[in-house]
Amino acid sequence: MSAPQGWYDAGTPGVQRWWDGLQWTAHERAAAPATLSMGWYPVPGTTDVRWWDGVMWTPYRVRAGKPRPDWLAIEPPAMGVVLGILFSALAMLQLFSALISRSPGNFVFPVLLLSAAVIWFVGAAYSSGVRKLPAPQSAPIVDAVVQPLPGEVEGPGAGWYPMTGQISRWWTGSRWTWYIGMKFGPRPGHAGPRGYLVSMIVGWCVAALAVIGVIVAVVGGVMAQSPVTGFMIVFGIMIAVVMGGLGAFTLLLTRSRRNALLLPTTPPPVR
């Protein structure tokens, strides 16, 4: 019986030829690359070892013997573009307000917001570039520092278990792994404890700035009325509201993602 029509290897490496069901034709195409399983692979042409999620490269590398995200890692990159546009718009609004008030102190926020926008844009461009690196061309790196990998089974009940609404973590059947499942694929979470600590410190520092803003406003209120004290009251209230909101949001968000950043201390519920 003749093979059904389709693209087949015809003896030339990397090239497929069309079989019409009866005979070979003159039509050729580049052979589709073999699907590689997720894992840590050397990046062709570099000394990097990166996480390949089975479809694309990710901004996670093994550096100094430890899996870590790149400092400009933004996933998906489109989120960086959206946030960059948002911060740019906020910067323009603050700049417009500063130009109207003509107060030198009001130009601080536009500069900070615009700097944040640039960071988001640069991170998005960097992460997009990582995805376009050549696909792995060698065997994956298997080292104790990156194990156990998602998919490894060491007992009953192995699988992905939800940590938050959109994040899950791999359980081998006997222990939790550092790998988390996200809507755009499995990602290494080895830097979670450091991220949790940094987020908590940032949250409390921002909250402290809100307290300082309250103090400035109170001091301005009890002093003799003048343009300086008026500025102190307005500036203090603005700092207290903005920084208080950001600090509370950062602390609450970090706390809600605790099991996504740190290894859970108890096994998952029995399925």
C-alpha positions in Angstrom: 0.0 0.0 0.0 1.2 3.5 -0.8 1.8 6.0 2.0 -0.8 8.9 2.1 0.2 12.2 0.6 2.2 14.5 2.8 5.6 15.9 3.7 8.3 13.3 4.3 12.0 13.0 4.8 13.5 12.1 1.4 17.1 11.5 2.3 18.3 15.1 2.5 19.0 16.2 6.1 16.9 19.1 7.2 14.7 18.9 4.0 11.3 17.4 3.4 9.7 16.5 0.0 6.0 16.3 -0.9 4.7 12.8 -1.6 1.5 13.0 -3.6 0.3 9.5 -2.6 1.9 7.9 -5.7 5.3 9.5 -6.3 7.7 12.2 -5.1 7.1 15.7 -6.5 9.6 18.6 -6.9 8.2 20.5 -4.0 10.5 20.8 -1.0 10.5 22.6 2.4 12.7 22.9 5.4 12.0 20.1 7.9 10.1 21.2 11.0 12.3 21.2 14.1 11.9 18.4 16.5 9.9 19.3 19.6 12.3 19.7 22.6 11.1 18.9 26.1 11.3 21.7 28.7 14.6 21.9 30.5 17.9 23.8 30.9 19.8 24.0 27.6 23.0 25.7 26.4 22.1 28.7 24.2 23.8 28.2 20.8 26.7 30.6 20.2 26.9 31.7 23.9 28.0 30.4 27.3 24.5 30.8 28.7 22.4 28.0 30.1 18.7 29.0 29.9 15.3 27.6 30.6 13.5 26.3 27.5 9.8 25.8 28.3 9.3 23.4 25.4 8.3 26.2 23.0 10.6 29.2 23.5 13.5 30.6 25.5 12.7 32.4 28.8 14.6 35.1 30.7 15.9 32.6 33.3 19.6 31.6 33.4 21.8 29.4 35.6 24.3 32.0 37.0 26.9 31.4 39.6 25.6 27.9 40.0 22.0 29.0 40.7 18.9 29.4 38.5 17.9 33.1 38.5 15.8 35.4 36.4 17.4 38.1 34.3 17.1 41.5 36.1 15.1 42.8 33.1 12.9 39.7 32.9 9.3 40.7 31.9 6.8 38.1 30.9 4.9 38.4 28.7 6.9 41.2 27.0 3.6 42.7 25.9 2.9 43.5 29.6 6.0 45.6 29.7 4.9 47.6 26.7 1.4 48.2 28.2 2.9 49.3 31.5 5.4 51.5 29.7 2.6 53.3 27.9 0.7 53.6 31.1 3.6 55.1 33.0 4.4 57.4 30.1 0.8 58.7 30.1 0.9 59.3 33.8 4.3 61.1 33.4 2.8 63.4 30.8 -0.2 64.2 33.0 2.1 65.0 36.0 4.3 67.1 33.7 1.3 69.1 32.5 0.2 69.6 36.1 3.8 70.7 37.1 3.9 73.2 34.2 0.7 74.7 35.3 1.7 75.0 39.0 5.2 76.1 38.1 6.4 74.5 41.3 9.9 72.9 41.1 9.0 70.1 43.5 6.1 68.9 41.2 8.6 68.0 38.5 10.0 65.1 40.6 7.0 62.8 39.9 7.1 63.2 36.1 10.8 62.3 36.1 10.2 59.2 38.3 7.2 58.0 36.2 9.1 58.5 33.0 12.1 56.6 34.3 9.7 53.7 35.3 8.3 53.8 31.7 11.7 53.5 30.2 12.6 50.5 32.4 9.4 48.7 31.3 10.1 49.4 27.6 13.7 48.2 27.9 12.6 45.1 29.8 10.0 44.3 27.2 12.5 44.7 24.4 15.1 42.5 26.2 12.6 39.7 26.9 11.4 39.7 23.3 15.0 39.4 22.2 15.6 36.4 24.4 12.6 34.6 22.8 14.2 35.1 19.4 17.5 33.3 20.3 18.2 30.2 18.2 16.5 27.0 19.4 18.5 24.5 21.5 20.8 22.3 19.5 22.2 20.0 22.2 21.1 17.8 25.1 19.7 19.5 28.2 21.8 20.2 31.3 20.9 17.9 34.2 22.3 19.1 37.5 21.3 18.7 41.1 20.9 22.5 41.5 18.0 22.5 39.0 16.3 19.3 40.1 13.7 18.0 40.6 12.2 19.3 37.3 8.5 19.6 36.6 7.2 16.3 35.4 9.4 14.2 37.7 7.5 11.7 39.8 8.7 10.4 43.1 5.5 9.2 44.6 1.7 9.1 44.3 -0.3 12.3 43.7 2.4 14.0 41.6 1.1 17.0 39.6 0.5 20.7 39.4 -1.4 22.2 42.4 -2.8 25.7 42.5 -1.0 28.3 44.7 -3.0 31.3 43.7 -5.6 32.0 41.1 -3.2 31.9 38.2 -0.1 30.1 39.6 0.5 26.5 40.4 3.5 24.5 41.7 4.8 21.0 40.8 4.6 18.4 43.5 6.7 15.3 42.8 4.7 13.0 45.1 7.1 13.5 47.9 8.3 17.1 47.8 7.5 20.5 46.3 9.7 21.8 43.4 10.8 25.4 42.8 9.0 25.3 39.4 5.7 27.2 39.0 3.1 26.9 36.3 1.9 30.1 34.8 -0.5 30.8 31.9 2.4 31.3 29.5 4.3 28.1 30.6 6.3 26.5 33.4 8.9 28.8 34.9 11.8 28.4 37.5 10.9 29.9 40.8 14.2 29.5 42.6 14.5 33.3 43.2 11.2 33.3 45.0 12.5 33.8 48.5 14.7 36.7 47.5 11.8 38.2 45.6 9.5 37.8 48.6 12.1 39.5 50.9 12.7 42.3 48.5 9.0 42.9 48.0 8.3 43.0 51.7 11.2 45.4 52.3 10.1 47.7 49.5 6.5 47.6 50.8 7.5 48.7 54.3 9.9 51.3 53.0 7.2 52.8 50.8 4.8 52.7 53.8 7.5 54.6 55.9 7.5 57.3 53.2 3.8 57.6 53.7 4.4 58.1 57.5 7.0 60.8 56.7 4.4 62.5 54.5 1.9 62.6 57.3 4.6 64.1 59.6 5.5 66.8 57.1 1.8 67.7 56.7 1.3 67.9 60.4 4.4 70.0 60.9 3.2 72.3 58.2 -0.2 72.6 59.8 1.1 73.6 63.2 3.6 76.2 61.9 2.7 79.7 61.2 0.8 80.0 57.9 3.1 80.9 54.9 3.6 79.7 51.3 6.2 77.3 52.6 3.9 75.7 55.2 1.1 75.6 52.6 3.4 73.6 50.3 4.4 71.3 53.1 0.8 70.5 53.8 -0.1 69.8 50.2 3.1 67.9 49.5 2.8 65.8 52.7 -0.8 64.8 52.1 0.1 63.9 48.5 3.0 61.7 49.6 1.0 60.1 52.4 -1.9 59.2 50.0 0.2 57.9 47.1 2.9 56.1 49.1 0.4 54.7 51.6 -1.7 53.2 48.8 1.4 51.8 47.0 2.8 50.4 50.2 -0.4 48.7 51.3 -0.9 47.3 47.8 2.7 45.9 47.6 2.5 44.3 51.1 -0.9 42.7 50.5 0.0 41.5 47.0 3.3 40.0 48.3 1.5 38.3 51.2 -1.2 36.8 48.9 1.6 35.3 46.7 3.5 33.8 49.6 3.0 30.1 48.4 3.9 31.1 44.9 7.2 32.7 46.0 8.1 30.4 48.9 8.0 26.6 49.1 4.8 25.5 50.9 5.5 23.8 54.3 2.7 21.2 54.0 1.9 18.6 51.3 -1.0 19.3 48.9 -4.5 17.9 49.7 -5.1 14.4 48.7 -6.8 14.1 45.3 
